[in-house]
Amino acid sequence: MVALVERDEQIQQLDSLLADCTARRGRVALLEGPIGTGRTALLRGLAERAERSGFRCLRASCSPAEQELPYGVAGQLLRDAPRSDGPDDPSGRLLERLAAADGPNGADPASPHAVRTHHKLVLALLGHAEREPLLITVDDLRYADVPSLHLLLHLVRRLASAPVLVVLADEPVPRPRHLTFLAELFRRPELHRLRVGPLSPAGTARAASGPSGAPPVPAADLHAISGGNPLLLDALAEDARVAGGPRAEGYGLAFLGCLHRGDPATPAVARALAVMGEDAGPAELWRLVSLKPEDGERALGALNAARLLDDGRYRHPVARDAVLDELAPAERAELHRRAARLLHDRGAAATRIARHLVHADHAQEPWAAAVLSEAAEHALLDGRAEEGARFLRLAHRGLSDEGERAAVRTRLAGAEWQTAPASAARHLAPLVTAALGGRLGLADGLALAGRLLWFGRGEEAVRVLDRLRADARAEGGGLRDAEVWLAYAHPPLARDRRTPVLAAERAFAVPVLGGDPQLHAAAILADALTRRRSHAVAGRAEQVLRDLPLHPRNPWTVEAALLAVQVLLRADRLDAAAAWCEAPSGEAASGEGRDGEAGGGGTQAAFFAAARAEVALRTGDLPSALREARDALARLSPKSWGVAIGYPLGTCVLAATRAGEHDEAARYLALSVPEAMFKSRHGLYYLYARGHHHLASGHAHAALADFLSCGELIRGWGLDTAGPVPWRTDAAEAWLRLGNRDQARRLVREQLARTDGRGPALRVLAAASPAGRRLPLLTEAVDLAEASGDRYEQARVLADLSRVHAAGNRRRARLLLRQALHVANMCGMRPLARELLSVQADLGGAEAMADGLEGIASLTDSERRVASLAVVGNTNREIAAKLYITPSTVEQHLTRIYRKLGIRRRKELPADLWAGLRKTG
């Protein structure tokens, strides 16, 4: 009965057969096992032990190249047989007799001449065995020549009382040419069959640990990757010790060694699996490498039995890569071409076919371009932009029609733009030629214009737009949406400097026939920003962000998403903006990196990092703003950012300036930016941030010039109503630094006549006003700052209020200053915090501390929890939800808190109470 045993048990059984042999009981052992499972190692170890015990060892190793050589195996065995110089000793002429057997009748091992020769040779061997026992080993028996097998059978029949042990090693699947030999061998009572199989998980653990202890990787992983195949396990254990995992030069080479020890069909099947993948059917595999089904099935069975494969699947990518790397480039390409044709003939999915075409770098088939184009569509919809671009690049090369080539190039530019915009720039010139020649439709033409503007190529964009405008049919499509978007994003290029206004009935409608839904959404949002209707379209903005995953390949998706974030920020929906900006970050984290390199996430991820930076800046979270802005700049190169680089750069400069990192802000300002940036909305943001850096660095004239430049651009573009940046308030602050209060008050009053930016304007107006008028202005300003959620502005107003109270109510001044200092420290506003600390010293630090702590100790735990949540800006309803009490209970607690602390309003709560928030959990 065949038993599956571990290696130590096999060694014991073979040693037992050696002992039988020394007791003059001849034995035959058939060592059966898949390739790579240790048959050869067992034979080698047996021979070493036998020689130490006084045996003469005769060894042969069969190979496919010699299986047609008559008596090739016998020649190897007899080469090591004992020789005698006596004239009558037949051992001296063994090889000559063997050669004589290869005469006219030698090819027939059953011929009388062959039988007589076999008999003489066997008698000679048995005679020598009387003097020293013999061990005869034959490895890879399936490749043995037939005459040698007949000689071995002749010997086996005479082993009953001879001190001879014959050990034959082979795979368990017999070959047709050996069936006669095996049939007779299996009838012999001297035969012992031993099955060599892969190691069990426990055996793998023992073999891997060895004398040095536990393996460097879990034994379960070693077994899963090696399958218990001893040859693979040895290489894998060494790889684990050296590199912590499988290596091509270790595990990979061992895998190839196992393959080439099998039949020629074995590596062929492995190659077919490596090329076609695990989903291929058997018929496809055999056709790919021109195998007969029975040969392919036998080879696949051998691979599975040897645990090189796990039910037809590679156990580790290193093995698959090793098989592919062994192929010459031309041979590998040919296999992929054949695979593509096979899959196309049976109607397989376009993506599977396209991947083989790409690997083969082959698009000459009549159907190749259509398949590649369809596969690219699926890849882009699934967010696999780089793969989609590879498909489109190959499809473009395989096309000859100029119109089709232009359409594919447009899609290719869009796909490359998603991961590395700089690489898409090379397509712009030929696409401009195609557009001017009328070979691009409206949607593709508008997308091209957007790309050209991205890279600052305004003149070419105008030529493309004029060509589209000249087409009367374009007016019925998306050109109107593009004009509305241009009026906000690139105002100098809009057809009319006056702001186009969407008809009310179109504001939330689907785009007209021929229009682009994402461009239409961008137009609606741009129009709302232009006309200060952000509150009215905040719901539409959230819808755009919610539907973002539905439009991964639309060229206007990112633009619409960024405008949606701007709308939410203008509508003071900071929490909503933050939430929607966070959603794509996790999806992008494992995607493409800097200009498509691993680790970053591509263009969309870069833009959402920039958006998160702006949201953090608006809420006063300067560390987060700096971190996200740096991340945005790291994800795309400056060239890939194009004119939009002003967006993350502006946030980085402004956040660094407010955080007191003036050297870092200066480094970012030293980066080269395209001149065309200043003709877009991104240039405004950059100028605005640069002005603040100049102001904080003590260069008020330079700051004033930047703020006034913002105003000139905004008014020249007809966007004064939109107010993209509050330039008047900041220019007024610069005028104050220069000592011109009249100019400052004039600009502030202009700002207050508008509906936006009232809080900062009131703060600056208070600074420009006599001391007696400052308190009511700042009181209103602090209310507006708290309502907007802008902590930076809140800290500045509180600081100014503290200074106003310092002349008359020092206790109130200290409370306000402590609140301002708390907010400044919490938001990372180091310059303001240092300034406030010096003011605090002037007001009396010890007395301020006493004022802050007086009364807090008298609060109950419940009151302290309510106060600690209130001091950081939570509403009564939010406090109630967090503490699981009613809003009326919160109100009652606050009334008692105000009485104990001697204050009248929530804004007077001491900042020290914030420490209690950590205790409330």
Secondary structure, DSSP 8 states (H G I E B T S, - for coil): ---EE-HHHHHHHHHHHHHHHHTT--EEEEEE--TTSSHHHHHHHHHHHHHHTT-EEEEEE--GGGTTSTTHHHHHHHHTS-----TT-GGGGHHHHHHHTSSTTTT-TTSHHHHHHHHHHHHHHHHHHHHS-EEEEEESGGG--HHHHHHHHHHHTT-TTSSEEEEEEE-SS--GGGHHHHHHHHH-TTEEEEEE----HHHHHHHHHGGG-S-SS-HHHHHHHHTT-HHHHHHHHHHHHHHSS--IIIIIHHHHHHHHTS-THHHHHHHHHHHH-TT--HHHHHHHTT--HHHHHHHHHHHHHTTSEETTEESSHHHHHHHHHHS-HHHHHHHHHHHHHHHHHTT--HHHHHHHHHHHT---STTHHHHHHHHHHHHHHTT-HHHHHHHHHHHHHH---HHHHHHHHHHHHHHHHHH-HHHHGGGHHHHHHHHHTT-S-HHHHHHHHHHHHHTT-HHHHHHHHHHHHH-GGGGGTTHHHHHHHHHHHSGGGSSSSS-----GGGTTS---TT--HHHHHHHHHHHHHHTT-TTTTHHHHHHHHHTGGG-TT-TTHHHHHHHHHHHHHHTT-HHHHHHHHHHHHHHHTTSB-GGG-BTB-HHHHHHHHHHHHHHHHHHT-HHHHHHHHHHHHHHS-HHHHGGGGHHHHHHHHHHHHHTT-HHHHHHHHTS---GGGGGSHHHHHHHHHHHHHHHHTT-HHHHHHHHHHHHHHHHHTT-TTT-SS-HHHHHHHHHHHTT-HHHHHHHHHHHHTSSS-HHHHHHHHHHHS-GGGHHHHHHHHHHHHHHHT-HHHHHHHHHHHHHHHHTT-HHHHHHHHHHHHHHHHHHT-HHHHHHHHHHHHHH-HHHHHHHHHTTGGGS-HHHHHHHHHHTTT--HHHHHHHHT--HHHHHHHHHHHHHHHT-SSGGGS-GGGGHHHHHH-
